[in-house]
Amino acid sequence: MTISILVCFATRTGTTQAAAGVVAEALRGRGFEVELLPAREVRALERYNAVVLGAPLFMFHWHNDALQFLSRHQKSLAGRPVALFALGPVQSPINEQEWKDSREQFQKELAKFPWLAPAAVEVFGGKYDPASLRFPLKLFAGAAPASDIQDLAAVRAWAVSLAARLEPAVGGGC
Ligand SMILES: Cc1cc2nc3c(=O)[nH]c(=O)nc-3n(C[C@H](O)[C@H](O)[C@H](O)COP(=O)(O)O)c2cc1C
């Protein structure tokens, strides 16, 4: 049986889209059939055996498209393996407190969906470019310098580990 996986994402400045692309490619490399779509364009989940959803944290919240995706597809998601990731920390050199805060923000957002039992949850580093911001976000960002700690190798490694987890979950549940 070919296992079909939806990899969907929300993004503002493209970092999460790039990460989702790497997840999709890694899962295809493991023999899964993968569809890669913006979360807001997904209408139904019936044809997928499992779902991966990624989105950035902004202003202490997960991207609204991701939150809406979870609400909209609650019924279908409750019966499928789901893996979730967020992009968040951006400071270079690595700031452990920032990573802890991002992970807590993500957990807090996911706690809004008590029915959700994800097979995997992960936070990855992102990118920050003050030049891309307009008022009022520019105010929130303050004088922080541009940074890029996106680690696509870490994303790929997570996706490969996911493949090993999703296959038995799908085989047993669908
Ligand atoms: C105005 C602004 C607010 C942000 N707020 C948060 C936040 O509350 N928590 C966090 O972990 N990351 C935060 N970030 C970092 C973003 O998650 C990071 O830039 C990510 O790479 C953006 O993903 P995207 O390119 O897919 O939109 C913020 C970034 C900006 C520019």
The ligand as an SDF file (V2000), in Angstrom:
LIG
                    3D

 31 33  0  0  0  0  0  0  0  0999 V2000
    7.4960   40.6170   14.2090 C   0  0  0  0  0  0  0  0  0  0  0  0
    7.9500   39.2450   14.5330 C   0  0  0  0  0  0  0  0  0  0  0  0
    7.4550   38.5900   15.6370 C   0  0  0  0  0  0  0  0  0  0  0  0
    7.9020   37.3100   15.9520 C   0  0  0  0  0  0  0  0  0  0  0  0
    7.4170   36.7130   17.0820 N   0  0  0  0  0  0  0  0  0  0  0  0
    7.8850   35.4970   17.4340 C   0  0  0  0  0  0  0  0  0  0  0  0
    7.4260   34.8800   18.6380 C   0  0  0  0  0  0  0  0  0  0  0  0
    6.5690   35.3960   19.3670 O   0  0  0  0  0  0  0  0  0  0  0  0
    7.9450   33.6720   18.9610 N   0  0  0  0  0  0  0  0  0  0  0  0
    8.8930   33.0430   18.1910 C   0  0  0  0  0  0  0  0  0  0  0  0
    9.3440   31.9600   18.5510 O   0  0  0  0  0  0  0  0  0  0  0  0
    9.3210   33.6000   17.0250 N   0  0  0  0  0  0  0  0  0  0  0  0
    8.8520   34.8060   16.6420 C   0  0  0  0  0  0  0  0  0  0  0  0
    9.2930   35.3890   15.4740 N   0  0  0  0  0  0  0  0  0  0  0  0
   10.2590   34.6700   14.6010 C   0  0  0  0  0  0  0  0  0  0  0  0
    9.5800   33.9990   13.3760 C   0  0  0  0  0  0  0  0  0  0  0  0
    8.8900   32.8450   13.7920 O   0  0  0  0  0  0  0  0  0  0  0  0
   10.6750   33.6530   12.3730 C   0  0  0  0  0  0  0  0  0  0  0  0
   11.0960   34.8670   11.7760 O   0  0  0  0  0  0  0  0  0  0  0  0
   10.2440   32.6570   11.2880 C   0  0  0  0  0  0  0  0  0  0  0  0
   11.3880   32.2450   10.5540 O   0  0  0  0  0  0  0  0  0  0  0  0
    9.2360   33.2650   10.3150 C   0  0  0  0  0  0  0  0  0  0  0  0
    8.7660   32.2360    9.4810 O   0  0  0  0  0  0  0  0  0  0  0  0
    8.2140   32.4980    8.0010 P   0  0  0  0  0  0  0  0  0  0  0  0
    9.3840   32.9900    7.1670 O   0  0  0  0  0  0  0  0  0  0  0  0
    7.7320   31.1760    7.5510 O   0  0  0  0  0  0  0  0  0  0  0  0
    7.1260   33.5110    8.0730 O   0  0  0  0  0  0  0  0  0  0  0  0
    8.8500   36.6570   15.1360 C   0  0  0  0  0  0  0  0  0  0  0  0
    9.3170   37.3130   13.9850 C   0  0  0  0  0  0  0  0  0  0  0  0
    8.8860   38.5820   13.6810 C   0  0  0  0  0  0  0  0  0  0  0  0
    9.4220   39.2590   12.4660 C   0  0  0  0  0  0  0  0  0  0  0  0
  1  2  1  0
  2  3  1  0
  2 30  2  0
  3  4  2  0
  4  5  1  0
  4 28  1  0
  5  6  2  0
  6  7  1  0
  6 13  1  0
  7  8  2  0
  7  9  1  0
  9 10  1  0
 10 11  2  0
 10 12  1  0
 12 13  2  0
 13 14  1  0
 14 15  1  0
 14 28  1  0
 15 16  1  0
 16 17  1  0
 16 18  1  0
 18 19  1  0
 18 20  1  0
 20 21  1  0
 20 22  1  0
 22 23  1  0
 23 24  1  0
 24 25  2  0
 24 26  1  0
 24 27  1  0
 28 29  2  0
 29 30  1  0
 30 31  1  0
M  END
$$$$
